[in-house]
């Protein structure tokens, strides 16, 4: 899958973010990115914080292990998650619910 790339001790996610949604959830693929709807509004970094607050518990990592490496002011983001493997990330993000 092109939305998920392994690195030495981390994975990098290619995400398409839709801020201001009714609820925060993984929607599915959007081109080559994984689409996530965020309830947080796209102002004052709230959507970025909301994304980290959503991903960290879902991937069972500390918030400090989730870093937005590009696209902080864009809907298209690259997020690095340290200390996880690609298969566990894939199953946790694509799980129903």
N, C-alpha and C positions, 0 to 999 in steps of 0.2 A: 504494500500500500504506500502510495506516495505521500500521504499525510503524516507518516510515522517513519522516522529515521533513527537508527541506532548510532551512538557514539561510544567512546571508551567506557564510561561509567554512567551514561545517561541516555536519554532519548530526546529527540527534537520533534515537536509537533507542529505541523502547518495547520493553522486554524483560521476559519472565517467566523467572525463574531457578529452577532446581531444584538446590540444593546437595546435596552428599553422594552424588552419582551415581557409578556405576562408572567412567565416563569423561567427559571434557569434550567436548561436541559440540553443534552446532546441531540441534535436533529438527524444527522447522517452526513453523507458526503456532499460537498459543494465544489464541483470540479475536482481538483486534486487536494482540496483541504477538507478537514473535518469541521462541520458547522456546529456552532454552539450558540444557543440563544441565552442571553443574560438579562435578568430582571433589572440589573443596575443600569442607571442612565449613563450616557457617554459624556459626562462632565466631570471635571476636576479629578480625573484618574479613577473615578468610581467603578467604571466598567473593568479596568485592568485589575483593581483590587478584587472585584467580584469574581473575575475569572480565576484568580489565584485561590480565593476562598472556596470556589467550586471544585477546582482541580485537585488541590492538596488532599482533602479528606477522601475524595473519590479514588485517588491513586494510592491512598494510604501512605502519604509522605508528609513531612513538615512543610509549612509554607515557605521556609527559607530554601527548600530544594526546588521550588518552582520559580523560574525566572523568565520574564518576557525579554527575549534577546533582539527582537526587531518588531516594528509595527506598533509601538506604544500609542501612536496617534492615528492608527489605521484600523480598519475592520479585519485586515489580513495580518495575522501575527505569527511569529515563530516563538515557540515556548520550549525552553529546555527544562527537563525534569531529571534531576540527579538521583542516582541510587535505585533506578528501576530498570527493568528489561522491557523490550518492545512487546513481547507476547502478553505480559501481564497488563501493560498499558492498554493494548488493543482489547483484551477481554473486559477490562474494567470500564473503559469508555463506551464500548459498543454493547455492553450488557443492557438488557431492557430495564427501564425504570429510572 
